[in-house]
């Protein structure tokens, strides 16, 4: 059976051939409950899009950018490629638009290729402290442990060793073996073979505290890509014969990153997530430039009446504290164009708030899509 398309915030079609299997799997998998809404009408994906594999059937959850058509999938992939700065060759771009190409493979390829390139320049090693019972003294003699040393001809000592068996490489080995469960990409196997002297451990990537320095900084991009994949990869079974999993993105985050990177190219003064501290108040607008503050909102809205009071307060506080008079709430166009403005405050604290919708609909290739959306953004300035 070919890939099946599901749409965010749209109920899953009851006429779907695999409907009963999919619904039962979602209902019986607690890990998926936060990604789907369940009510008396049925089940629908929330604002999370990506790839879902259930009982060897693949599903694409794609954003509702325009009318329901497969071009929405291409647009979603283009947004991911640009938002997360994925460097792909032309042939990879062509494959990524194919409905047989899985989204998570894009990131696994990027991670594997980048890591293998760094390994070719030299495997990362660092000094680690070891304690062992040896025949000859090496490093520091440990008095207290030698008192109870049952191997009287040995010496318990502590020493430093320049080793590849360190925390960073253990993380890479853990990530590689996790990805191999869902991908057979050649460079994954090559990277694993290079790490043959590294101890395999289960890593809690949510508690990692790896610090990069001038010796290890070249591995930081690979680390960040692997971490990003692990944060979104949701294995749903322990059976080796069942490769059910999900690889899902929060569309609010994708939209923010996508627009932010585009706006940085439009206006060189743009700063993303600029932090301002005003007493105990910490402010961090999505997109800040010398003349405009933009906050992206991935939600459906049709007019000013749909604007939340908290959003108005948020933009007023941004404008006043950063001393920027022009602010904008930017939404994706969900079949409705938004074009409105209102004034917040008065006197020297008068802030203009514009409400705009960005039309993401496009039919064409990746380069054309980026140029066209950038042009639409420029027209909003």
Residue frames relative to the residue before (quaternion, step in Angstrom):
aa qw qx qy qz dx dy dz
X 1.0000 0.0000 0.0000 0.0000 0.00 0.00 0.00
X 0.4547 -0.6919 0.4898 0.2729 3.61 -0.95 0.88
X 0.7033 -0.4456 0.3415 0.4362 3.51 -1.35 0.03
X 0.2773 -0.7486 0.5854 0.1416 3.55 -1.14 0.75
X 0.2901 -0.7684 0.5495 0.1530 3.57 -0.97 0.86
X 0.0618 -0.7466 0.6621 0.0209 3.51 -1.02 0.99
X 0.2569 -0.7825 0.5508 0.1350 3.59 -1.12 0.60
X 0.5583 -0.6163 0.4397 0.3394 3.54 -1.01 0.87
X 0.8558 0.1065 -0.1198 0.4919 3.53 -1.12 0.86
X 0.6044 0.4940 -0.3825 0.4944 3.58 1.15 0.61
X 0.5024 -0.6653 0.4593 0.3065 3.58 -0.88 0.92
X 0.5110 -0.6409 0.4832 0.3075 3.55 -1.04 0.82
X 0.4965 -0.6916 0.4485 0.2721 3.56 -0.81 1.08
X 0.4124 -0.7312 0.4940 0.2264 3.55 -0.72 1.11
X 0.6257 0.5468 -0.3348 0.4442 3.61 1.24 -0.36
X 0.4201 0.7129 -0.4558 0.3280 3.57 1.31 -0.07
X 0.5345 -0.6646 0.4166 0.3146 3.59 -0.83 0.99
X 0.7657 0.3306 -0.1783 0.5221 3.57 1.01 -0.79
X 0.2307 0.8313 -0.4851 0.1427 3.58 1.28 0.36
X 0.6979 0.4883 -0.2914 0.4354 3.59 0.71 -1.04
X 0.6577 0.5026 -0.3136 0.4653 3.60 0.95 -0.85
X 0.6700 0.5078 -0.2966 0.4531 3.59 0.91 -0.94
X 0.6764 0.4947 -0.2971 0.4576 3.58 0.84 -0.97
X 0.6501 0.5101 -0.3169 0.4655 3.59 0.93 -0.87
X 0.6470 0.5214 -0.3205 0.4547 3.57 0.98 -0.83
X 0.6574 0.5016 -0.3133 0.4670 3.61 0.90 -0.87
X 0.6805 0.4983 -0.2907 0.4517 3.57 0.90 -0.93
X 0.7511 0.4035 -0.2073 0.4796 3.60 1.04 -0.77
X 0.6639 0.4658 -0.2997 0.5024 3.59 1.29 0.10
X 0.3116 -0.7918 0.4940 0.1787 3.62 -0.10 1.24
X 0.5938 0.5923 -0.3668 0.4025 3.62 1.08 -0.67
X 0.7091 0.4620 -0.2603 0.4647 3.60 1.15 -0.55
X 0.4958 0.7129 -0.4159 0.2700 3.57 1.18 -0.41
X 0.6776 0.4918 -0.3096 0.4507 3.62 1.03 -0.65
X 0.6741 0.4913 -0.2925 0.4676 3.59 1.28 -0.16
X 0.7489 0.3151 -0.1877 0.5520 3.60 1.27 -0.15
X 0.3203 -0.7034 0.5992 0.2088 3.54 -1.22 0.63
X 0.1071 -0.7851 0.6090 0.0356 3.55 -0.95 0.92
X 0.1697 0.7656 -0.6098 0.1153 3.59 -0.80 0.98
X 0.7633 -0.3952 0.2429 0.4498 3.57 -1.28 -0.08
X 0.6328 0.5375 -0.3384 0.4429 3.61 1.21 -0.38
X 0.7096 -0.3916 0.2775 0.5159 3.56 1.17 -0.51
X 0.5629 -0.5713 0.4692 0.3696 3.57 -1.19 -0.63
X 0.0360 0.7942 -0.6056 0.0340 3.56 -0.99 0.86
X 0.5310 -0.6192 0.4635 0.3461 3.61 -1.08 0.66
X 0.4212 -0.6538 0.5571 0.2911 3.56 -1.18 0.59
X 0.7402 -0.3834 0.2845 0.4735 3.60 -1.17 -0.49
X 0.4754 0.6102 -0.4818 0.4118 3.56 0.84 1.04
X 0.0487 -0.8070 0.5884 -0.0099 3.54 -0.82 1.02
X 0.3442 0.7247 -0.5425 0.2491 3.54 -1.16 0.54
X 0.6592 -0.5069 0.4043 0.3809 3.51 -1.22 -0.64
X 0.0708 -0.7802 0.6215 0.0007 3.53 -1.05 0.89
X 0.0710 -0.7887 0.6101 0.0249 3.58 -0.84 1.00
X 0.0527 0.7943 -0.5976 0.0964 3.56 -0.66 1.15
X 0.8444 -0.0880 0.0226 0.5279 3.56 -0.72 1.14
X 0.6905 -0.5161 0.2458 0.4433 3.56 0.95 1.07
X 0.5692 0.5246 -0.4093 0.4830 3.58 1.22 0.48
X 0.2674 -0.7869 0.5390 0.1370 3.60 -0.81 1.01
X 0.0838 -0.7782 0.6221 0.0210 3.55 -1.06 0.85
X 0.1886 -0.7341 0.6373 0.1393 3.56 -1.06 0.78
X 0.1664 -0.7299 0.6538 0.1101 3.56 -0.89 0.98
X 0.0318 -0.8352 0.5476 -0.0401 3.57 -0.35 1.23
X 0.5677 -0.6144 0.4218 0.3498 3.59 -1.14 0.60
X 0.4418 -0.6671 0.5319 0.2773 3.57 -1.16 0.63
X 0.0045 0.8431 -0.5357 0.0475 3.56 0.44 1.25
X 0.7787 -0.0298 0.0378 0.6256 3.57 0.97 -0.83
X 0.7760 -0.2057 0.1915 0.5647 3.59 -1.01 -0.71
X 0.5983 -0.5790 0.4057 0.3771 3.56 -1.14 0.53
X 0.3431 0.6912 -0.5824 0.2557 3.55 -0.51 1.26
X 0.6594 -0.5618 0.3431 0.3632 3.55 -1.23 0.48
X 0.5061 0.6397 -0.4303 0.3866 3.59 1.25 -0.25
X 0.5487 0.6119 -0.3914 0.4139 3.59 1.17 -0.50
X 0.6259 0.5334 -0.3371 0.4584 3.58 1.05 -0.73
X 0.6470 0.5144 -0.3232 0.4607 3.59 0.91 -0.87
X 0.6544 0.5128 -0.3119 0.4600 3.58 0.93 -0.90
X 0.6323 0.5302 -0.3242 0.4626 3.58 0.98 -0.83
X 0.6695 0.4849 -0.2990 0.4768 3.61 0.89 -0.92
X 0.6284 0.5260 -0.3391 0.4620 3.60 0.98 -0.79
X 0.6466 0.5219 -0.3183 0.4563 3.58 0.97 -0.85
X 0.6487 0.5140 -0.3152 0.4644 3.58 0.99 -0.84
X 0.6476 0.5335 -0.3193 0.4405 3.56 0.88 -0.98
X 0.7213 0.4356 -0.2500 0.4770 3.57 0.88 -0.95
X 0.6634 0.5314 -0.3165 0.4211 3.60 0.86 -0.95
X 0.7804 0.3069 -0.1586 0.5212 3.58 0.95 -0.86
X 0.4462 -0.7456 0.4195 0.2628 3.56 1.30 0.48
X 0.1974 0.7953 -0.5388 0.1956 3.56 0.84 1.07
X 0.2423 -0.7718 0.5746 0.1238 3.56 -0.72 1.11
X 0.0719 0.8076 -0.5768 0.0994 3.57 -0.40 1.24
X 0.4838 -0.6260 0.5246 0.3144 3.54 -1.24 0.54
X 0.6923 -0.4843 0.3320 0.4194 3.58 -1.26 0.37
X 0.6637 0.5064 -0.3230 0.4458 3.58 0.95 -0.81
X 0.6208 0.5304 -0.3421 0.4650 3.58 1.15 -0.61
X 0.6245 0.5377 -0.3326 0.4585 3.57 1.08 -0.75
X 0.6381 0.5166 -0.3251 0.4694 3.55 1.03 -0.80
X 0.6660 0.4997 -0.2986 0.4664 3.57 0.94 -0.91
X 0.6493 0.5496 -0.3277 0.4111 3.57 0.95 -0.85
X 0.6602 0.4879 -0.3073 0.4813 3.57 1.20 -0.45
X 0.5518 0.6115 -0.3902 0.4115 3.58 1.27 -0.18
X 0.4854 -0.6852 0.4573 0.2930 3.56 -0.90 0.84
X 0.6214 0.5250 -0.3579 0.4584 3.59 1.25 -0.13
X 0.6135 0.5668 -0.3384 0.4334 3.58 1.27 -0.14
X 0.3095 -0.7827 0.5155 0.1611 3.55 -0.72 1.06
X 0.5648 -0.6455 0.3967 0.3270 3.57 -0.86 0.96
X 0.6723 0.5182 -0.3275 0.4150 3.59 0.82 -0.91
X 0.5674 0.5975 -0.3840 0.4167 3.60 1.19 -0.48
X 0.5727 0.5872 -0.3849 0.4232 3.61 1.09 -0.61
X 0.7225 0.4435 -0.2442 0.4709 3.54 0.86 -0.99
X 0.6326 0.5210 -0.3382 0.4625 3.58 1.03 -0.73
X 0.6234 0.5199 -0.3375 0.4766 3.60 1.02 -0.72
X 0.6565 0.5186 -0.3127 0.4499 3.57 0.88 -0.95
X 0.6664 0.5024 -0.2928 0.4666 3.57 0.91 -0.96
X 0.7022 0.4878 -0.2742 0.4402 3.59 0.77 -1.08
X 0.6776 0.4977 -0.2986 0.4518 3.57 0.89 -0.93
X 0.6711 0.4975 -0.2990 0.4611 3.57 0.94 -0.91
X 0.6673 0.5014 -0.3049 0.4586 3.58 0.95 -0.89
X 0.6530 0.5126 -0.3204 0.4561 3.59 0.93 -0.84
X 0.6172 0.5431 -0.3422 0.4549 3.60 1.03 -0.74
X 0.6756 0.4760 -0.2963 0.4787 3.60 0.98 -0.82
X 0.6169 0.5408 -0.3475 0.4541 3.61 1.01 -0.73
X 0.6327 0.5426 -0.3346 0.4396 3.59 1.02 -0.76
X 0.6572 0.4914 -0.3040 0.4839 3.58 1.17 -0.56
X 0.7032 -0.3911 0.2619 0.5329 3.56 1.26 -0.35
X 0.4397 -0.6967 0.5053 0.2569 3.56 -0.83 1.03
X 0.4736 -0.6781 0.4778 0.2958 3.57 -0.97 0.82
X 0.0069 0.7813 -0.6231 0.0367 3.55 -0.89 1.03
X 0.0079 0.7783 -0.6278 -0.0109 3.54 -1.24 0.49
X 0.5741 -0.5820 0.4413 0.3701 3.53 -1.25 0.38
X 0.0282 -0.7711 0.6361 -0.0009 3.54 -0.95 0.99
X 0.4222 -0.7116 0.5089 0.2375 3.57 -1.11 0.74
X 0.0673 -0.8021 0.5932 -0.0096 3.55 -0.82 1.11
X 0.1577 -0.7412 0.6405 0.1247 3.56 -1.26 0.50
X 0.1210 0.8020 -0.5708 0.1276 3.57 -0.70 1.12
X 0.4371 -0.6458 0.5631 0.2735 3.53 -1.37 0.44
X 0.0168 0.8485 -0.5231 0.0788 3.59 -0.22 1.29
X 0.5967 -0.5713 0.4338 0.3597 3.55 -1.29 0.33
X 0.7824 0.1708 -0.0933 0.5915 3.56 1.13 -0.65
X 0.5917 -0.5808 0.4221 0.3667 3.55 -1.19 0.53
X 0.0484 0.7684 -0.6361 0.0510 3.51 -0.97 0.92
X 0.8279 0.0961 -0.1013 0.5433 3.57 -0.59 1.11
X 0.8106 -0.2633 0.2343 0.4677 3.56 -0.94 -1.00
X 0.3608 -0.7075 0.5709 0.2083 3.59 -0.98 0.96
X 0.2166 -0.7889 0.5650 0.1076 3.61 -0.71 1.13
X 0.3414 -0.7981 0.4619 0.1821 3.56 -0.13 1.34
X 0.7107 0.4879 -0.2887 0.4166 3.58 0.65 -1.09
X 0.6879 0.4676 -0.2949 0.4702 3.63 0.99 -0.69
X 0.6462 0.5263 -0.3280 0.4447 3.60 1.10 -0.56
X 0.5178 0.6252 -0.4137 0.4122 3.63 1.23 -0.36
X 0.7835 0.2755 -0.1267 0.5424 3.56 1.03 -0.87
X 0.3503 0.7511 -0.4854 0.2784 3.54 1.17 0.56
X 0.2706 -0.8021 0.5151 0.1347 3.58 -0.38 1.25
X 0.6508 0.4420 -0.3175 0.5294 3.56 1.26 -0.31
X 0.2063 -0.8645 0.4440 0.1138 3.56 0.36 1.34
X 0.6697 0.4782 -0.3132 0.4740 3.57 1.13 -0.42
X 0.6379 0.5056 -0.3255 0.4812 3.58 1.31 -0.03
X 0.2703 -0.7372 0.5960 0.1683 3.55 -1.29 0.32
X 0.3000 -0.7408 0.5735 0.1797 3.55 -0.76 1.07
X 0.1127 0.8172 -0.5520 0.1211 3.58 -0.55 1.13
X 0.3288 -0.7167 0.5878 0.1810 3.50 -1.36 0.40
X 0.0888 0.8070 -0.5732 0.1111 3.57 -0.82 0.98
X 0.4212 -0.6756 0.5443 0.2643 3.55 -1.31 0.37
X 0.0687 -0.7946 0.6029 0.0203 3.53 -1.02 0.85
X 0.3890 -0.6997 0.5518 0.2339 3.58 -0.97 0.92
X 0.1053 0.8563 -0.4770 0.1676 3.54 -0.04 1.34
X 0.4291 -0.6633 0.5469 0.2771 3.54 -1.27 0.51
X 0.5862 0.5732 -0.3647 0.4414 3.58 1.29 -0.21
X 0.3200 0.7520 -0.4991 0.2882 3.55 0.53 1.27
X 0.7458 -0.4433 0.2628 0.4222 3.56 -1.29 0.25
X 0.6579 0.5143 -0.3257 0.4434 3.62 0.90 -0.83
X 0.7012 0.4528 -0.2823 0.4728 3.59 0.83 -0.91
X 0.5959 0.5399 -0.3692 0.4659 3.60 1.13 -0.52
X 0.6214 0.5235 -0.3378 0.4752 3.57 1.07 -0.70
X 0.6577 0.5091 -0.3158 0.4566 3.58 0.90 -0.90
X 0.6554 0.5075 -0.3173 0.4606 3.60 0.95 -0.83
X 0.6282 0.5244 -0.3294 0.4710 3.58 1.01 -0.80
X 0.6689 0.5020 -0.2998 0.4590 3.60 0.88 -0.96
X 0.6464 0.5336 -0.3193 0.4422 3.58 0.91 -0.92
X 0.7045 0.4550 -0.2804 0.4670 3.60 0.82 -0.93
X 0.6041 0.5299 -0.3591 0.4748 3.58 1.13 -0.54
X 0.6875 0.4833 -0.2876 0.4595 3.60 0.89 -0.92
X 0.6112 0.5737 -0.3529 0.4158 3.60 1.08 -0.68
X 0.5668 0.5964 -0.3920 0.4116 3.59 1.16 -0.40
X 0.7956 0.2790 -0.1174 0.5248 3.57 1.16 -0.62
X 0.7629 0.2326 -0.1611 0.5813 3.58 1.27 0.09
X 0.2287 -0.7708 0.5812 0.1258 3.55 -1.11 0.74
X 0.2201 0.8124 -0.5124 0.1702 3.57 1.17 0.59
X 0.5717 -0.6648 0.3712 0.3056 3.57 -0.79 1.12
X 0.7025 0.4921 -0.2912 0.4236 3.59 0.82 -0.92
X 0.5183 0.5951 -0.4254 0.4431 3.59 1.21 -0.22
X 0.6764 0.4873 -0.2840 0.4737 3.57 0.93 -0.93
X 0.6411 0.5248 -0.3271 0.4545 3.58 1.01 -0.75
X 0.6540 0.5035 -0.3106 0.4715 3.58 0.97 -0.82
X 0.6393 0.5248 -0.3271 0.4570 3.58 0.99 -0.81
X 0.6453 0.5261 -0.3265 0.4475 3.61 0.95 -0.82
X 0.6378 0.5297 -0.3276 0.4532 3.60 1.03 -0.74
X 0.7150 0.4292 -0.2425 0.4957 3.59 1.11 -0.68
X 0.2366 0.8316 -0.4811 0.1452 3.60 1.14 0.53
X 0.7030 0.4395 -0.2782 0.4849 3.63 1.16 -0.42
X 0.5469 0.6171 -0.3874 0.4122 3.58 1.29 0.10
X 0.4493 -0.6881 0.5053 0.2631 3.57 -0.97 0.89
X 0.3159 -0.7447 0.5549 0.1942 3.57 -0.85 0.95
X 0.0612 0.7775 -0.6207 0.0811 3.56 -0.84 1.07
X 0.4871 -0.5977 0.5322 0.3497 3.56 -1.19 0.48
X 0.1695 -0.8096 0.5598 0.0490 3.56 -0.72 1.09
X 0.2736 -0.7134 0.6177 0.1861 3.57 -0.96 0.87
X 0.2122 -0.8365 0.4918 0.1156 3.57 0.09 1.31
X 0.5777 0.5823 -0.3849 0.4231 3.62 1.23 -0.21
X 0.7422 0.3682 -0.2117 0.5184 3.59 1.23 -0.35
X 0.3460 0.7604 -0.4890 0.2508 3.59 1.20 0.32
X 0.0293 -0.7817 0.6228 0.0160 3.55 -1.12 0.69
X 0.1630 0.8074 -0.5419 0.1668 3.55 0.77 1.07
X 0.1885 -0.7848 0.5854 0.0772 3.56 -0.77 1.09
X 0.2487 -0.7794 0.5609 0.1270 3.56 -0.88 0.96
X 0.0923 -0.7734 0.6258 0.0407 3.55 -1.08 0.83
X 0.7656 -0.3713 0.2357 0.4696 3.59 -1.25 -0.13
X 0.6459 0.5218 -0.3217 0.4550 3.61 1.17 -0.51
X 0.7892 0.3245 -0.1521 0.4987 3.58 1.02 -0.74
X 0.4426 0.7452 -0.4332 0.2472 3.61 1.24 -0.25
X 0.6176 0.5625 -0.3598 0.4156 3.61 1.07 -0.61
X 0.6554 0.4941 -0.3098 0.4799 3.59 1.25 -0.30
X 0.4705 0.7158 -0.4294 0.2861 3.60 1.22 -0.23
X 0.6400 0.5112 -0.3619 0.4452 3.68 0.86 -0.71
X 0.6512 0.5040 -0.3210 0.4678 3.60 0.96 -0.81
X 0.6247 0.5405 -0.3244 0.4608 3.55 1.05 -0.82
X 0.6936 0.4858 -0.2844 0.4495 3.58 0.84 -0.98
X 0.6327 0.5151 -0.3347 0.4715 3.60 1.04 -0.72
X 0.6572 0.5085 -0.3100 0.4619 3.60 0.91 -0.93
X 0.6579 0.5093 -0.3111 0.4593 3.57 0.93 -0.88
X 0.6462 0.5225 -0.3188 0.4558 3.56 0.98 -0.83
X 0.6428 0.5067 -0.3231 0.4751 3.60 1.01 -0.77
X 0.6693 0.5138 -0.3022 0.4434 3.59 0.86 -0.97
X 0.6490 0.5323 -0.3180 0.4408 3.58 1.04 -0.76
X 0.7602 0.3686 -0.1894 0.5003 3.59 1.16 -0.56
X 0.5857 0.5679 -0.3665 0.4474 3.57 1.27 -0.21
X 0.0768 -0.8169 0.5714 -0.0168 3.56 -0.68 1.13
X 0.1688 -0.7773 0.5984 0.0962 3.63 -0.12 1.21
X 0.1658 -0.8317 0.5264 0.0605 3.57 -0.88 0.88
X 0.7694 0.2227 -0.1800 0.5710 3.60 1.20 0.32
X 0.3912 -0.7081 0.5378 0.2371 3.56 -1.19 0.52
X 0.5452 0.6292 -0.3949 0.3883 3.61 1.28 -0.17
X 0.4526 -0.7035 0.4794 0.2655 3.58 -0.80 1.01
X 0.6592 0.5187 -0.3097 0.4478 3.59 1.14 -0.58
X 0.7155 0.3786 -0.2247 0.5425 3.58 1.24 -0.38
X 0.1135 -0.8286 0.5476 0.0260 3.56 -0.39 1.24
X 0.1993 0.7948 -0.5452 0.1770 3.59 0.97 0.80
X 0.2087 0.7632 -0.5862 0.1743 3.56 -0.85 1.00
X 0.2386 -0.7333 0.6103 0.1813 3.53 -1.36 0.15
X 0.0745 -0.7562 0.6487 0.0429 3.54 -1.19 0.64
X 0.1004 0.8583 -0.4762 0.1630 3.53 0.12 1.37
X 0.2221 -0.7671 0.5941 0.0968 3.54 -1.16 0.78
X 0.4347 -0.6439 0.5676 0.2725 3.51 -1.15 0.77
X 0.3732 -0.7689 0.4704 0.2197 3.60 -0.44 1.17
X 0.5582 0.5787 -0.4031 0.4371 3.62 1.12 -0.41
X 0.6700 0.4853 -0.2884 0.4821 3.58 1.01 -0.85
X 0.6416 0.5219 -0.3252 0.4586 3.59 0.96 -0.87
X 0.6665 0.5091 -0.2992 0.4550 3.59 0.87 -0.96
X 0.6557 0.5135 -0.3081 0.4599 3.59 0.95 -0.88
X 0.6853 0.4760 -0.2878 0.4701 3.60 0.85 -0.95
X 0.6454 0.5376 -0.3165 0.4408 3.57 0.97 -0.88
X 0.6991 0.4506 -0.2682 0.4862 3.57 0.79 -1.01
X 0.6329 0.5568 -0.3312 0.4238 3.59 0.97 -0.84
X 0.6819 0.4757 -0.2912 0.4733 3.59 0.86 -0.92
X 0.6292 0.5252 -0.3363 0.4638 3.60 1.01 -0.75
X 0.6928 0.4870 -0.2881 0.4470 3.57 0.88 -0.95
X 0.5830 0.5636 -0.3748 0.4494 3.59 1.14 -0.50
X 0.6587 0.4843 -0.3084 0.4862 3.59 1.10 -0.63
X 0.6497 0.5188 -0.3144 0.4581 3.58 1.12 -0.66
X 0.8030 0.1069 -0.0071 0.5863 3.59 0.91 -0.96
X 0.3651 -0.7760 0.4767 0.1933 3.59 -0.43 1.22
X 0.6289 0.5394 -0.3478 0.4389 3.63 1.20 -0.31
X 0.4656 0.7214 -0.4175 0.2975 3.58 1.31 -0.12
X 0.0613 -0.7548 0.6529 0.0166 3.53 -1.09 0.91
X 0.2824 -0.7585 0.5641 0.1634 3.58 -0.91 0.94
X 0.8451 0.0583 -0.0803 0.5253 3.54 -0.99 0.92
X 0.1327 0.8061 -0.5584 0.1440 3.58 0.92 0.92
X 0.2398 -0.7921 0.5471 0.1257 3.58 -0.79 1.00
X 0.0383 -0.7742 0.6318 0.0081 3.53 -1.01 0.90
X 0.1789 -0.7857 0.5867 0.0805 3.56 -0.85 0.97
X 0.0198 0.7902 -0.6086 0.0690 3.55 -0.65 1.15
X 0.7708 -0.1771 0.0601 0.6090 3.53 0.18 1.36
X 0.7948 -0.2243 0.1953 0.5290 3.56 -0.73 -1.05
X 0.5755 0.5970 -0.3637 0.4244 3.56 1.33 -0.06
X 0.1078 -0.7834 0.6113 0.0320 3.58 -0.76 1.10
X 0.0839 -0.8101 0.5802 -0.0017 3.58 -0.63 1.18
X 0.0214 0.8038 -0.5926 0.0486 3.56 -1.02 0.83
X 0.1098 -0.8185 0.5616 0.0510 3.62 0.22 1.23
X 0.6119 -0.5810 0.3921 0.3665 3.57 -1.14 0.66
X 0.8071 0.0286 0.0549 0.5872 3.56 0.80 -1.10
X 0.0089 -0.8068 0.5887 -0.0489 3.57 -0.66 1.15
X 0.0517 0.7652 -0.6412 0.0258 3.55 -0.99 0.90
X 0.7309 -0.4403 0.2896 0.4337 3.57 -1.28 0.13
X 0.8059 0.2849 -0.1291 0.5027 3.58 1.07 -0.65
X 0.8085 0.2051 -0.0668 0.5475 3.60 1.19 -0.32
X 0.1557 -0.7368 0.6489 0.1088 3.54 -1.18 0.73
X 0.0825 -0.7927 0.6037 0.0178 3.56 -0.85 1.03
X 0.0633 -0.7498 0.6559 0.0594 3.55 -1.06 0.79
X 0.2971 -0.7648 0.5471 0.1657 3.55 -0.75 1.06
X 0.0787 -0.7837 0.6159 0.0154 3.56 -1.05 0.84
X 0.1562 -0.7922 0.5844 0.0811 3.56 -0.47 1.18
X 0.4479 0.6454 -0.4916 0.3756 3.53 0.15 1.35
X 0.5316 -0.6115 0.4793 0.3372 3.54 -1.25 0.39
X 0.1400 0.7677 -0.6132 0.1227 3.54 -0.93 0.96
X 0.2253 -0.8108 0.5321 0.0937 3.57 -0.94 0.88
X 0.8126 -0.0206 0.0507 0.5803 3.60 1.08 -0.61
X 0.7386 -0.3991 0.3040 0.4503 3.55 -1.37 0.03
X 0.6137 0.5806 -0.3511 0.4038 3.59 1.05 -0.68
X 0.6527 0.5070 -0.3134 0.4676 3.59 1.22 -0.42
X 0.5043 0.6753 -0.4123 0.3459 3.59 1.28 -0.25
X 0.3815 -0.7352 0.5199 0.2090 3.57 -0.78 1.04
X 0.5685 -0.6096 0.4345 0.3411 3.56 -1.06 0.77
X 0.6353 0.5401 -0.3359 0.4380 3.59 0.99 -0.81
X 0.6324 0.5268 -0.3379 0.4565 3.60 1.06 -0.69
X 0.6373 0.5140 -0.3286 0.4708 3.59 1.02 -0.73
X 0.6433 0.5107 -0.3203 0.4719 3.59 0.95 -0.84
X 0.6384 0.5492 -0.3223 0.4324 3.56 0.95 -0.93
X 0.7111 0.4505 -0.2685 0.4683 3.60 0.81 -0.96
X 0.6088 0.5399 -0.3518 0.4627 3.60 1.07 -0.65
X 0.6599 0.4988 -0.3022 0.4738 3.60 0.93 -0.90
X 0.6189 0.5330 -0.3414 0.4652 3.60 1.01 -0.78
X 0.7025 0.4968 -0.2769 0.4277 3.55 0.77 -1.08
X 0.6789 0.4959 -0.2901 0.4572 3.56 0.89 -0.94
X 0.7449 0.4380 -0.2438 0.4402 3.58 0.72 -1.04
X 0.7197 0.3884 -0.2509 0.5178 3.61 1.08 -0.64
X 0.3623 -0.7634 0.4549 0.2812 3.58 1.37 -0.08
X 0.4374 0.6272 -0.4893 0.4193 3.53 0.94 1.07
X 0.3117 -0.8050 0.4810 0.1532 3.58 -0.52 1.20
X 0.7289 0.3884 -0.2157 0.5209 3.58 1.19 -0.51
X 0.0435 0.7960 -0.5997 0.0697 3.59 -0.67 1.12
X 0.1261 -0.7991 0.5855 0.0518 3.55 -1.22 0.50
X 0.2005 -0.7009 0.6687 0.1464 3.51 -1.19 0.73
X 0.1060 -0.8240 0.5565 0.0047 3.55 -0.57 1.19
X 0.1028 -0.7984 0.5933 0.0004 3.54 -0.74 1.17
X 0.4635 -0.5960 0.5373 0.3759 3.58 -1.22 0.29
X 0.4848 -0.6516 0.4878 0.3201 3.55 -1.05 0.69
X 0.0687 -0.7787 0.6235 0.0115 3.57 -0.71 1.11
X 0.7778 -0.3423 0.1591 0.5025 3.55 0.43 1.31
X 0.7219 0.3253 -0.2297 0.5659 3.64 1.29 0.10
X 0.3228 -0.7356 0.5625 0.1959 3.58 -0.90 0.93
X 0.1668 -0.7667 0.6135 0.0890 3.57 -0.99 0.90
X 0.1619 0.7544 -0.6197 0.1438 3.57 -0.80 1.05
X 0.3431 0.7210 -0.5199 0.3036 3.55 -0.11 1.31
X 0.0446 -0.7807 0.6207 0.0573 3.56 -1.27 0.28
X 0.0248 -0.7817 0.6231 0.0087 3.54 -1.22 0.53
X 0.4133 -0.6995 0.5285 0.2459 3.53 -1.27 0.40
X 0.1596 -0.7752 0.6082 0.0604 3.53 -1.02 0.92
X 0.8029 0.2202 -0.1807 0.5236 3.59 -0.93 0.90
X 0.2379 -0.7560 0.5844 0.1743 3.57 -1.27 -0.33
X 0.7768 0.3318 -0.2493 0.4737 3.52 -1.32 0.26
X 0.8261 -0.1649 0.1426 0.5196 3.56 -0.98 -0.89
X 0.6872 0.4519 -0.2740 0.4984 3.57 1.26 -0.31
X 0.3596 0.7372 -0.4975 0.2825 3.59 1.19 0.44
X 0.0557 -0.8007 0.5956 -0.0309 3.55 -0.71 1.17
X 0.2784 -0.7396 0.5886 0.1703 3.58 -0.95 0.90
X 0.1034 -0.7810 0.6150 0.0349 3.55 -0.87 1.02
X 0.1240 -0.7826 0.6081 0.0494 3.54 -0.69 1.14
X 0.1965 -0.7473 0.6245 0.1137 3.56 -1.13 0.75
X 0.0521 0.8105 -0.5761 0.0923 3.56 -0.61 1.16
X 0.2117 -0.7397 0.6170 0.1653 3.55 -1.26 0.44
X 0.2855 -0.7556 0.5707 0.1477 3.54 -0.99 0.92
X 0.3079 -0.7517 0.5595 0.1645 3.55 -0.67 1.16
X 0.1549 -0.8157 0.5553 0.0472 3.61 -0.54 1.20
X 0.4720 0.6877 -0.4444 0.3268 3.58 1.23 -0.11
X 0.1682 0.7741 -0.5879 0.1641 3.57 -0.90 0.96
X 0.1452 -0.7629 0.6228 0.0946 3.56 -1.12 0.70
X 0.5679 0.5639 -0.4204 0.4274 3.56 -0.36 1.22
X 0.7064 -0.4766 0.3360 0.4012 3.55 -1.33 -0.23
X 0.7579 -0.4184 0.2766 0.4171 3.52 -1.40 0.14
X 0.6920 0.4811 -0.2990 0.4476 3.61 0.72 -1.01
X 0.6546 0.5121 -0.3107 0.4612 3.56 0.97 -0.83
X 0.6285 0.5461 -0.3282 0.4461 3.55 1.04 -0.83
X 0.6753 0.4917 -0.3007 0.4602 3.61 0.83 -0.97
X 0.6617 0.5075 -0.3105 0.4563 3.61 0.89 -0.88
X 0.6858 0.4920 -0.2921 0.4499 3.58 0.92 -0.89
X 0.6753 0.4750 -0.3114 0.4704 3.61 0.88 -0.85
X 0.6056 0.5398 -0.3519 0.4669 3.59 1.09 -0.67
X 0.6395 0.5226 -0.3192 0.4648 3.58 0.99 -0.84
X 0.6571 0.5070 -0.3139 0.4612 3.60 0.93 -0.85
X 0.6399 0.5130 -0.3236 0.4719 3.58 1.05 -0.74
X 0.6409 0.5368 -0.3275 0.4401 3.58 0.94 -0.86
X 0.6391 0.5410 -0.3221 0.4416 3.58 1.04 -0.73
X 0.6470 0.5409 -0.3119 0.4377 3.60 1.21 -0.48
X 0.5275 0.6748 -0.4052 0.3198 3.59 1.17 -0.46
